[in-house]
Amino acid sequence: MNPDTLQERIALIQGKREALVRLLEQPDLGTLRIDVNQAIEEIDDLLDEFKQTFPDV
């Protein structure tokens, strides 16, 4: 995979994270809030690992 494609995919993941954060702001989320929180945490971990693995990208 070339660096441009990788950056595009990471940007897509970051966009999805923002969508989850907006979803988390909904007051009627109920128990789904736990799953949304977990998804955000996992995306954050993925992005951190990506930055550690590819610091120049």
PDB file of N, H, CA, C and O in Angstrom:
ATOM      1  N   MET A   1       0.851  -1.164   0.000  1.00  0.00           N
ATOM      2  CA  MET A   1       0.000   0.000   0.000  1.00  0.00           C
ATOM      3  C   MET A   1       0.902   1.233   0.000  1.00  0.00           C
ATOM      4  O   MET A   1       1.858   1.314   0.771  1.00  0.00           O
ATOM      5  N   ASN A   2       0.592   2.177  -0.858  1.00  0.00           N
ATOM      6  H   ASN A   2      -0.185   2.111  -1.484  1.00  0.00           H
ATOM      7  CA  ASN A   2       1.430   3.362  -0.930  1.00  0.00           C
ATOM      8  C   ASN A   2       1.023   4.383   0.147  1.00  0.00           C
ATOM      9  O   ASN A   2      -0.087   4.313   0.674  1.00  0.00           O
ATOM     10  N   PRO A   3       1.906   5.317   0.470  1.00  0.00           N
ATOM     11  CA  PRO A   3       1.649   6.272   1.555  1.00  0.00           C
ATOM     12  C   PRO A   3       0.401   7.130   1.345  1.00  0.00           C
ATOM     13  O   PRO A   3      -0.284   7.464   2.311  1.00  0.00           O
ATOM     14  N   ASP A   4       0.101   7.489   0.104  1.00  0.00           N
ATOM     15  H   ASP A   4       0.658   7.218  -0.681  1.00  0.00           H
ATOM     16  CA  ASP A   4      -1.083   8.310  -0.153  1.00  0.00           C
ATOM     17  C   ASP A   4      -2.364   7.560   0.188  1.00  0.00           C
ATOM     18  O   ASP A   4      -3.274   8.124   0.796  1.00  0.00           O
ATOM     19  N   THR A   5      -2.436   6.310  -0.197  1.00  0.00           N
ATOM     20  H   THR A   5      -1.698   5.852  -0.692  1.00  0.00           H
ATOM     21  CA  THR A   5      -3.603   5.487   0.105  1.00  0.00           C
ATOM     22  C   THR A   5      -3.751   5.308   1.606  1.00  0.00           C
ATOM     23  O   THR A   5      -4.855   5.372   2.147  1.00  0.00           O
ATOM     24  N   LEU A   6      -2.632   5.085   2.266  1.00  0.00           N
ATOM     25  H   LEU A   6      -1.735   5.033   1.826  1.00  0.00           H
ATOM     26  CA  LEU A   6      -2.638   4.906   3.712  1.00  0.00           C
ATOM     27  C   LEU A   6      -3.150   6.169   4.405  1.00  0.00           C
ATOM     28  O   LEU A   6      -3.956   6.084   5.331  1.00  0.00           O
ATOM     29  N   GLN A   7      -2.694   7.320   3.967  1.00  0.00           N
ATOM     30  H   GLN A   7      -2.039   7.389   3.214  1.00  0.00           H
ATOM     31  CA  GLN A   7      -3.151   8.579   4.557  1.00  0.00           C
ATOM     32  C   GLN A   7      -4.645   8.799   4.314  1.00  0.00           C
ATOM     33  O   GLN A   7      -5.347   9.303   5.190  1.00  0.00           O
ATOM     34  N   GLU A   8      -5.126   8.427   3.142  1.00  0.00           N
ATOM     35  H   GLU A   8      -4.555   8.017   2.431  1.00  0.00           H
ATOM     36  CA  GLU A   8      -6.556   8.562   2.843  1.00  0.00           C
ATOM     37  C   GLU A   8      -7.388   7.687   3.772  1.00  0.00           C
ATOM     38  O   GLU A   8      -8.429   8.108   4.276  1.00  0.00           O
ATOM     39  N   ARG A   9      -6.921   6.487   3.987  1.00  0.00           N
ATOM     40  H   ARG A   9      -6.075   6.145   3.578  1.00  0.00           H
ATOM     41  CA  ARG A   9      -7.671   5.570   4.860  1.00  0.00           C
ATOM     42  C   ARG A   9      -7.653   6.029   6.309  1.00  0.00           C
ATOM     43  O   ARG A   9      -8.652   5.900   7.017  1.00  0.00           O
ATOM     44  N   ILE A  10      -6.527   6.561   6.752  1.00  0.00           N
ATOM     45  H   ILE A  10      -5.716   6.666   6.178  1.00  0.00           H
ATOM     46  CA  ILE A  10      -6.442   7.080   8.120  1.00  0.00           C
ATOM     47  C   ILE A  10      -7.366   8.285   8.267  1.00  0.00           C
ATOM     48  O   ILE A  10      -8.034   8.430   9.291  1.00  0.00           O
ATOM     49  N   ALA A  11      -7.410   9.145   7.262  1.00  0.00           N
ATOM     50  H   ALA A  11      -6.868   9.027   6.430  1.00  0.00           H
ATOM     51  CA  ALA A  11      -8.315  10.301   7.298  1.00  0.00           C
ATOM     52  C   ALA A  11      -9.766   9.840   7.369  1.00  0.00           C
ATOM     53  O   ALA A  11     -10.574  10.449   8.070  1.00  0.00           O
ATOM     54  N   LEU A  12     -10.098   8.788   6.663  1.00  0.00           N
ATOM     55  H   LEU A  12      -9.442   8.293   6.094  1.00  0.00           H
ATOM     56  CA  LEU A  12     -11.448   8.226   6.699  1.00  0.00           C
ATOM     57  C   LEU A  12     -11.786   7.729   8.106  1.00  0.00           C
ATOM     58  O   LEU A  12     -12.887   7.960   8.606  1.00  0.00           O
ATOM     59  N   ILE A  13     -10.845   7.055   8.728  1.00  0.00           N
ATOM     60  H   ILE A  13      -9.951   6.867   8.321  1.00  0.00           H
ATOM     61  CA  ILE A  13     -11.051   6.554  10.091  1.00  0.00           C
ATOM     62  C   ILE A  13     -11.221   7.716  11.062  1.00  0.00           C
ATOM     63  O   ILE A  13     -12.067   7.657  11.954  1.00  0.00           O
ATOM     64  N   GLN A  14     -10.429   8.768  10.897  1.00  0.00           N
ATOM     65  H   GLN A  14      -9.742   8.816  10.172  1.00  0.00           H
ATOM     66  CA  GLN A  14     -10.564   9.939  11.759  1.00  0.00           C
ATOM     67  C   GLN A  14     -11.935  10.584  11.593  1.00  0.00           C
ATOM     68  O   GLN A  14     -12.520  11.061  12.565  1.00  0.00           O
ATOM     69  N   GLY A  15     -12.441  10.601  10.383  1.00  0.00           N
ATOM     70  H   GLY A  15     -11.966  10.214   9.593  1.00  0.00           H
ATOM     71  CA  GLY A  15     -13.777  11.140  10.138  1.00  0.00           C
ATOM     72  C   GLY A  15     -14.853  10.318  10.818  1.00  0.00           C
ATOM     73  O   GLY A  15     -15.817  10.866  11.352  1.00  0.00           O
ATOM     74  N   LYS A  16     -14.693   9.020  10.800  1.00  0.00           N
ATOM     75  H   LYS A  16     -13.910   8.574  10.366  1.00  0.00           H
ATOM     76  CA  LYS A  16     -15.656   8.150  11.465  1.00  0.00           C
ATOM     77  C   LYS A  16     -15.601   8.343  12.976  1.00  0.00           C
ATOM     78  O   LYS A  16     -16.618   8.250  13.663  1.00  0.00           O
ATOM     79  N   ARG A  17     -14.399   8.615  13.486  1.00  0.00           N
ATOM     80  H   ARG A  17     -13.572   8.691  12.929  1.00  0.00           H
ATOM     81  CA  ARG A  17     -14.267   8.880  14.918  1.00  0.00           C
ATOM     82  C   ARG A  17     -15.073  10.113  15.287  1.00  0.00           C
ATOM     83  O   ARG A  17     -15.775  10.122  16.298  1.00  0.00           O
ATOM     84  N   GLU A  18     -14.974  11.155  14.469  1.00  0.00           N
ATOM     85  H   GLU A  18     -14.404  11.148  13.647  1.00  0.00           H
ATOM     86  CA  GLU A  18     -15.720  12.383  14.735  1.00  0.00           C
ATOM     87  C   GLU A  18     -17.227  12.127  14.711  1.00  0.00           C
ATOM     88  O   GLU A  18     -17.971  12.712  15.498  1.00  0.00           O
ATOM     89  N   ALA A  19     -17.669  11.265  13.820  1.00  0.00           N
ATOM     90  H   ALA A  19     -17.064  10.790  13.180  1.00  0.00           H
ATOM     91  CA  ALA A  19     -19.087  10.913  13.767  1.00  0.00           C
ATOM     92  C   ALA A  19     -19.512  10.207  15.054  1.00  0.00           C
ATOM     93  O   ALA A  19     -20.610  10.442  15.557  1.00  0.00           O
ATOM     94  N   LEU A  20     -18.653   9.349  15.582  1.00  0.00           N
ATOM     95  H   LEU A  20     -17.761   9.158  15.172  1.00  0.00           H
ATOM     96  CA  LEU A  20     -18.958   8.660  16.832  1.00  0.00           C
ATOM     97  C   LEU A  20     -19.005   9.642  17.997  1.00  0.00           C
ATOM     98  O   LEU A  20     -19.842   9.508  18.890  1.00  0.00           O
ATOM     99  N   VAL A  21     -18.114  10.621  17.992  1.00  0.00           N
ATOM    100  H   VAL A  21     -17.435  10.729  17.267  1.00  0.00           H
ATOM    101  CA  VAL A  21     -18.119  11.628  19.054  1.00  0.00           C
ATOM    102  C   VAL A  21     -19.430  12.414  19.017  1.00  0.00           C
ATOM    103  O   VAL A  21     -20.020  12.689  20.062  1.00  0.00           O
ATOM    104  N   ARG A  22     -19.880  12.771  17.827  1.00  0.00           N
ATOM    105  H   ARG A  22     -19.401  12.547  16.978  1.00  0.00           H
ATOM    106  CA  ARG A  22     -21.168  13.482  17.698  1.00  0.00           C
ATOM    107  C   ARG A  22     -22.324  12.597  18.172  1.00  0.00           C
ATOM    108  O   ARG A  22     -23.257  13.075  18.816  1.00  0.00           O
ATOM    109  N   LEU A  23     -22.252  11.324  17.851  1.00  0.00           N
ATOM    110  H   LEU A  23     -21.493  10.936  17.328  1.00  0.00           H
ATOM    111  CA  LEU A  23     -23.280  10.379  18.299  1.00  0.00           C
ATOM    112  C   LEU A  23     -23.307  10.295  19.819  1.00  0.00           C
ATOM    113  O   LEU A  23     -24.373  10.198  20.426  1.00  0.00           O
ATOM    114  N   LEU A  24     -22.149  10.332  20.417  1.00  0.00           N
ATOM    115  H   LEU A  24     -21.282  10.411  19.924  1.00  0.00           H
ATOM    116  CA  LEU A  24     -22.036  10.232  21.872  1.00  0.00           C
ATOM    117  C   LEU A  24     -22.726  11.406  22.567  1.00  0.00           C
ATOM    118  O   LEU A  24     -23.118  11.294  23.729  1.00  0.00           O
ATOM    119  N   GLU A  25     -22.873  12.511  21.875  1.00  0.00           N
ATOM    120  H   GLU A  25     -22.554  12.602  20.932  1.00  0.00           H
ATOM    121  CA  GLU A  25     -23.515  13.694  22.448  1.00  0.00           C
ATOM    122  C   GLU A  25     -25.031  13.565  22.503  1.00  0.00           C
ATOM    123  O   GLU A  25     -25.697  14.395  23.122  1.00  0.00           O
ATOM    124  N   GLN A  26     -25.581  12.548  21.872  1.00  0.00           N
ATOM    125  H   GLN A  26     -25.040  11.873  21.369  1.00  0.00           H
ATOM    126  CA  GLN A  26     -27.031  12.349  21.870  1.00  0.00           C
ATOM    127  C   GLN A  26     -27.493  11.895  23.255  1.00  0.00           C
ATOM    128  O   GLN A  26     -26.935  10.948  23.810  1.00  0.00           O
ATOM    129  N   PRO A  27     -28.495  12.552  23.814  1.00  0.00           N
ATOM    130  CA  PRO A  27     -28.933  12.213  25.177  1.00  0.00           C
ATOM    131  C   PRO A  27     -29.683  10.885  25.281  1.00  0.00           C
ATOM    132  O   PRO A  27     -29.735  10.301  26.363  1.00  0.00           O
ATOM    133  N   ASP A  28     -30.257  10.399  24.199  1.00  0.00           N
ATOM    134  H   ASP A  28     -30.215  10.874  23.320  1.00  0.00           H
ATOM    135  CA  ASP A  28     -31.083   9.193  24.265  1.00  0.00           C
ATOM    136  C   ASP A  28     -30.355   7.941  23.777  1.00  0.00           C
ATOM    137  O   ASP A  28     -30.978   7.031  23.229  1.00  0.00           O
ATOM    138  N   LEU A  29     -29.067   7.898  23.971  1.00  0.00           N
ATOM    139  H   LEU A  29     -28.561   8.637  24.416  1.00  0.00           H
ATOM    140  CA  LEU A  29     -28.251   6.804  23.448  1.00  0.00           C
ATOM    141  C   LEU A  29     -28.396   5.513  24.264  1.00  0.00           C
ATOM    142  O   LEU A  29     -28.234   4.415  23.731  1.00  0.00           O
ATOM    143  N   GLY A  30     -28.697   5.652  25.535  1.00  0.00           N
ATOM    144  H   GLY A  30     -28.829   6.544  25.968  1.00  0.00           H
ATOM    145  CA  GLY A  30     -28.901   4.484  26.395  1.00  0.00           C
ATOM    146  C   GLY A  30     -27.652   3.634  26.534  1.00  0.00           C
ATOM    147  O   GLY A  30     -26.542   4.150  26.667  1.00  0.00           O
ATOM    148  N   THR A  31     -27.851   2.314  26.499  1.00  0.00           N
ATOM    149  H   THR A  31     -28.752   1.895  26.391  1.00  0.00           H
ATOM    150  CA  THR A  31     -26.726   1.401  26.704  1.00  0.00           C
ATOM    151  C   THR A  31     -25.781   1.351  25.498  1.00  0.00           C
ATOM    152  O   THR A  31     -24.670   0.831  25.595  1.00  0.00           O
ATOM    153  N   LEU A  32     -26.227   1.889  24.374  1.00  0.00           N
ATOM    154  H   LEU A  32     -27.130   2.311  24.295  1.00  0.00           H
ATOM    155  CA  LEU A  32     -25.367   1.952  23.191  1.00  0.00           C
ATOM    156  C   LEU A  32     -24.167   2.852  23.443  1.00  0.00           C
ATOM    157  O   LEU A  32     -23.154   2.746  22.753  1.00  0.00           O
ATOM    158  N   ARG A  33     -24.276   3.741  24.431  1.00  0.00           N
ATOM    159  H   ARG A  33     -25.099   3.828  24.991  1.00  0.00           H
ATOM    160  CA  ARG A  33     -23.194   4.646  24.799  1.00  0.00           C
ATOM    161  C   ARG A  33     -21.911   3.874  25.135  1.00  0.00           C
ATOM    162  O   ARG A  33     -20.809   4.327  24.828  1.00  0.00           O
ATOM    163  N   ILE A  34     -22.063   2.729  25.756  1.00  0.00           N
ATOM    164  H   ILE A  34     -22.959   2.361  26.006  1.00  0.00           H
ATOM    165  CA  ILE A  34     -20.903   1.894  26.111  1.00  0.00           C
ATOM    166  C   ILE A  34     -20.176   1.444  24.851  1.00  0.00           C
ATOM    167  O   ILE A  34     -18.948   1.509  24.784  1.00  0.00           O
ATOM    168  N   ASP A  35     -20.918   0.995  23.864  1.00  0.00           N
ATOM    169  H   ASP A  35     -21.915   0.942  23.918  1.00  0.00           H
ATOM    170  CA  ASP A  35     -20.315   0.526  22.611  1.00  0.00           C
ATOM    171  C   ASP A  35     -19.661   1.673  21.844  1.00  0.00           C
ATOM    172  O   ASP A  35     -18.593   1.504  21.256  1.00  0.00           O
ATOM    173  N   VAL A  36     -20.300   2.827  21.852  1.00  0.00           N
ATOM    174  H   VAL A  36     -21.168   2.965  22.330  1.00  0.00           H
ATOM    175  CA  VAL A  36     -19.731   3.980  21.153  1.00  0.00           C
ATOM    176  C   VAL A  36     -18.433   4.410  21.828  1.00  0.00           C
ATOM    177  O   VAL A  36     -17.452   4.715  21.149  1.00  0.00           O
ATOM    178  N   ASN A  37     -18.423   4.435  23.156  1.00  0.00           N
ATOM    179  H   ASN A  37     -19.220   4.187  23.707  1.00  0.00           H
ATOM    180  CA  ASN A  37     -17.198   4.766  23.887  1.00  0.00           C
ATOM    181  C   ASN A  37     -16.077   3.793  23.549  1.00  0.00           C
ATOM    182  O   ASN A  37     -14.937   4.202  23.331  1.00  0.00           O
ATOM    183  N   GLN A  38     -16.401   2.515  23.506  1.00  0.00           N
ATOM    184  H   GLN A  38     -17.327   2.182  23.683  1.00  0.00           H
ATOM    185  CA  GLN A  38     -15.402   1.509  23.206  1.00  0.00           C
ATOM    186  C   GLN A  38     -14.868   1.675  21.788  1.00  0.00           C
ATOM    187  O   GLN A  38     -13.668   1.535  21.554  1.00  0.00           O
ATOM    188  N   ALA A  39     -15.744   1.968  20.855  1.00  0.00           N
ATOM    189  H   ALA A  39     -16.719   2.081  21.045  1.00  0.00           H
ATOM    190  CA  ALA A  39     -15.317   2.173  19.473  1.00  0.00           C
ATOM    191  C   ALA A  39     -14.367   3.364  19.373  1.00  0.00           C
ATOM    192  O   ALA A  39     -13.367   3.301  18.658  1.00  0.00           O
ATOM    193  N   ILE A  40     -14.673   4.443  20.080  1.00  0.00           N
ATOM    194  H   ILE A  40     -15.485   4.494  20.660  1.00  0.00           H
ATOM    195  CA  ILE A  40     -13.802   5.613  20.077  1.00  0.00           C
ATOM    196  C   ILE A  40     -12.433   5.262  20.662  1.00  0.00           C
ATOM    197  O   ILE A  40     -11.402   5.652  20.115  1.00  0.00           O
ATOM    198  N   GLU A  41     -12.427   4.537  21.757  1.00  0.00           N
ATOM    199  H   GLU A  41     -13.265   4.220  22.202  1.00  0.00           H
ATOM    200  CA  GLU A  41     -11.167   4.128  22.377  1.00  0.00           C
ATOM    201  C   GLU A  41     -10.334   3.268  21.425  1.00  0.00           C
ATOM    202  O   GLU A  41      -9.119   3.441  21.329  1.00  0.00           O
ATOM    203  N   GLU A  42     -10.984   2.350  20.728  1.00  0.00           N
ATOM    204  H   GLU A  42     -11.971   2.209  20.806  1.00  0.00           H
ATOM    205  CA  GLU A  42     -10.259   1.476  19.808  1.00  0.00           C
ATOM    206  C   GLU A  42      -9.713   2.255  18.615  1.00  0.00           C
ATOM    207  O   GLU A  42      -8.608   1.981  18.148  1.00  0.00           O
ATOM    208  N   ILE A  43     -10.472   3.212  18.127  1.00  0.00           N
ATOM    209  H   ILE A  43     -11.370   3.435  18.506  1.00  0.00           H
ATOM    210  CA  ILE A  43      -9.976   4.053  17.035  1.00  0.00           C
ATOM    211  C   ILE A  43      -8.779   4.870  17.512  1.00  0.00           C
ATOM    212  O   ILE A  43      -7.787   5.006  16.796  1.00  0.00           O
ATOM    213  N   ASP A  44      -8.878   5.414  18.726  1.00  0.00           N
ATOM    214  H   ASP A  44      -9.684   5.303  19.308  1.00  0.00           H
ATOM    215  CA  ASP A  44      -7.753   6.175  19.277  1.00  0.00           C
ATOM    216  C   ASP A  44      -6.500   5.309  19.391  1.00  0.00           C
ATOM    217  O   ASP A  44      -5.399   5.753  19.065  1.00  0.00           O
ATOM    218  N   ASP A  45      -6.675   4.074  19.853  1.00  0.00           N
ATOM    219  H   ASP A  45      -7.569   3.713  20.117  1.00  0.00           H
ATOM    220  CA  ASP A  45      -5.536   3.151  19.947  1.00  0.00           C
ATOM    221  C   ASP A  45      -4.950   2.876  18.565  1.00  0.00           C
ATOM    222  O   ASP A  45      -3.731   2.869  18.391  1.00  0.00           O
ATOM    223  N   LEU A  46      -5.813   2.652  17.597  1.00  0.00           N
ATOM    224  H   LEU A  46      -6.803   2.658  17.738  1.00  0.00           H
ATOM    225  CA  LEU A  46      -5.361   2.391  16.231  1.00  0.00           C
ATOM    226  C   LEU A  46      -4.576   3.572  15.674  1.00  0.00           C
ATOM    227  O   LEU A  46      -3.517   3.392  15.072  1.00  0.00           O
ATOM    228  N   LEU A  47      -5.094   4.774  15.876  1.00  0.00           N
ATOM    229  H   LEU A  47      -5.954   4.920  16.365  1.00  0.00           H
ATOM    230  CA  LEU A  47      -4.413   5.967  15.378  1.00  0.00           C
ATOM    231  C   LEU A  47      -3.072   6.181  16.077  1.00  0.00           C
ATOM    232  O   LEU A  47      -2.099   6.590  15.444  1.00  0.00           O
ATOM    233  N   ASP A  48      -3.020   5.906  17.384  1.00  0.00           N
ATOM    234  H   ASP A  48      -3.811   5.574  17.898  1.00  0.00           H
ATOM    235  CA  ASP A  48      -1.754   6.020  18.115  1.00  0.00           C
ATOM    236  C   ASP A  48      -0.724   5.030  17.594  1.00  0.00           C
ATOM    237  O   ASP A  48       0.440   5.377  17.393  1.00  0.00           O
ATOM    238  N   GLU A  49      -1.161   3.794  17.377  1.00  0.00           N
ATOM    239  H   GLU A  49      -2.106   3.512  17.540  1.00  0.00           H
ATOM    240  CA  GLU A  49      -0.251   2.771  16.853  1.00  0.00           C
ATOM    241  C   GLU A  49       0.234   3.134  15.456  1.00  0.00           C
ATOM    242  O   GLU A  49       1.396   2.907  15.117  1.00  0.00           O
ATOM    243  N   PHE A  50      -0.649   3.694  14.653  1.00  0.00           N
ATOM    244  H   PHE A  50      -1.593   3.879  14.928  1.00  0.00           H
ATOM    245  CA  PHE A  50      -0.270   4.113  13.307  1.00  0.00           C
ATOM    246  C   PHE A  50       0.801   5.188  13.381  1.00  0.00           C
ATOM    247  O   PHE A  50       1.799   5.129  12.662  1.00  0.00           O
ATOM    248  N   LYS A  51       0.595   6.177  14.254  1.00  0.00           N
ATOM    249  H   LYS A  51      -0.215   6.225  14.838  1.00  0.00           H
ATOM    250  CA  LYS A  51       1.576   7.267  14.382  1.00  0.00           C
ATOM    251  C   LYS A  51       2.921   6.762  14.887  1.00  0.00           C
ATOM    252  O   LYS A  51       3.966   7.273  14.484  1.00  0.00           O
ATOM    253  N   GLN A  52       2.905   5.765  15.765  1.00  0.00           N
ATOM    254  H   GLN A  52       2.056   5.350  16.092  1.00  0.00           H
ATOM    255  CA  GLN A  52       4.153   5.196  16.259  1.00  0.00           C
ATOM    256  C   GLN A  52       4.861   4.394  15.180  1.00  0.00           C
ATOM    257  O   GLN A  52       6.087   4.430  15.078  1.00  0.00           O
ATOM    258  N   THR A  53       4.103   3.681  14.385  1.00  0.00           N
ATOM    259  H   THR A  53       3.107   3.652  14.467  1.00  0.00           H
ATOM    260  CA  THR A  53       4.670   2.828  13.345  1.00  0.00           C
ATOM    261  C   THR A  53       5.140   3.642  12.146  1.00  0.00           C
ATOM    262  O   THR A  53       6.184   3.354  11.561  1.00  0.00           O
ATOM    263  N   PHE A  54       4.368   4.652  11.788  1.00  0.00           N
ATOM    264  H   PHE A  54       3.520   4.886  12.263  1.00  0.00           H
ATOM    265  CA  PHE A  54       4.673   5.480  10.614  1.00  0.00           C
ATOM    266  C   PHE A  54       4.744   6.950  11.027  1.00  0.00           C
ATOM    267  O   PHE A  54       3.840   7.717  10.696  1.00  0.00           O
ATOM    268  N   PRO A  55       5.773   7.356  11.728  1.00  0.00           N
ATOM    269  CA  PRO A  55       5.831   8.733  12.206  1.00  0.00           C
ATOM    270  C   PRO A  55       5.942   9.776  11.091  1.00  0.00           C
ATOM    271  O   PRO A  55       5.605  10.941  11.304  1.00  0.00           O
ATOM    272  N   ASP A  56       6.401   9.381   9.929  1.00  0.00           N
ATOM    273  H   ASP A  56       6.675   8.435   9.756  1.00  0.00           H
ATOM    274  CA  ASP A  56       6.611  10.331   8.835  1.00  0.00           C
ATOM    275  C   ASP A  56       5.425  10.454   7.898  1.00  0.00           C
ATOM    276  O   ASP A  56       5.438  11.285   6.990  1.00  0.00           O
ATOM    277  N   VAL A  57       4.393   9.634   8.107  1.00  0.00           N
ATOM    278  H   VAL A  57       4.382   8.959   8.844  1.00  0.00           H
ATOM    279  CA  VAL A  57       3.254   9.650   7.174  1.00  0.00           C
ATOM    280  C   VAL A  57       2.174  10.549   7.696  1.00  0.00           C
ATOM    281  O   VAL A  57       1.133  10.698   7.058  1.00  0.00           O
TER     282      VAL A  57
END
